[in-house]
């Protein structure tokens, strides 16, 4: 897990804490309200965590050019030309 996803979970948890943004159901007991908010948190997290993860990976990943067949062949040729280190 990365920091972006961890921060997302913390913010989502805070926002969905009963009484911060809303309180569902309005006249429910303490346990019913807590259980309802737990289900809402689980559903929102279930449907959004992959989106947040992918967005965070795009932000953190260095821009790399796509690997082409020719590029891979050149890299393999360069590796074959280098003498094996450690063998004498």
N, C-alpha and C positions, 0 to 999 in steps of 0.2 A: 504494500500500500504506500502511496506517496503522500506528501504533505498537502497537496491540493485537495485530495479526496478526504483526508482527515479533517481539514478545515471546513470542507463542505458538510461533512457529517455533524460537526460541532455546531455550525450555524443552523443547519436543518433541525437539529435537536432543540436548540434554544428557541427558534421561532415557533416550533410546534409544542413547546411546553404549555400546559394549560394556563390560560390567563395572559400569555404574552401577546399572541396574535388574535386568538379566539378561544372559546371554550365550548367544546361539543360534548354531549348535549347540554344546553344552557341550564337546565334544572336537574341535572343528573348528580348522583352521589360522587364523592371523591374518587372512588374506585372505578366507577363507570366512565367518568371523564378521563381518568388516566389510561384506562384500557382503550377507549376510543382514540385518544391521541397516539397511543402506541401503534394501533392499527394504521392510522393515517400516516405516521412516520414510516412504518414498514412499507406501505404501498408506494409512497412518494420515493423512498430510497430505492425500492425494487425497480421502478420504472425509469429512474434517472441516473443511477450510479454508473452504468456503462457509458452514458453520454459524458458525464463529468470525467471519468477515467480517460476516455479517448481524447477529450479536449486538453486534459493535463499532459498527456503524452505528446500531443502535437506542440504544446508550449515548451516542453523540456527537451524534445529531440532536436539534435542539430540537423540542419538542412543537408541532406546527402543526395547527390545525383543518383538517378536510377542506374543499376548495374546492367550493362549491355553485354551481349555475347562477346563482342570484340574486347571490351574492357576486362572481362573475366579471363579471356585467353591471354591477354597481355600480362595480367597479374600472374597467371600460372607460369608463363614463360620466364618472367623475372625471377620467380621463386626457384625454378629449375636451374637457372644460371648461377645463383648464389651458391658458394661452396658450403657444405654442411659444417656448421660450427661445432666444435667439440671433438671432431674426428681428425686425427692427424696420422 
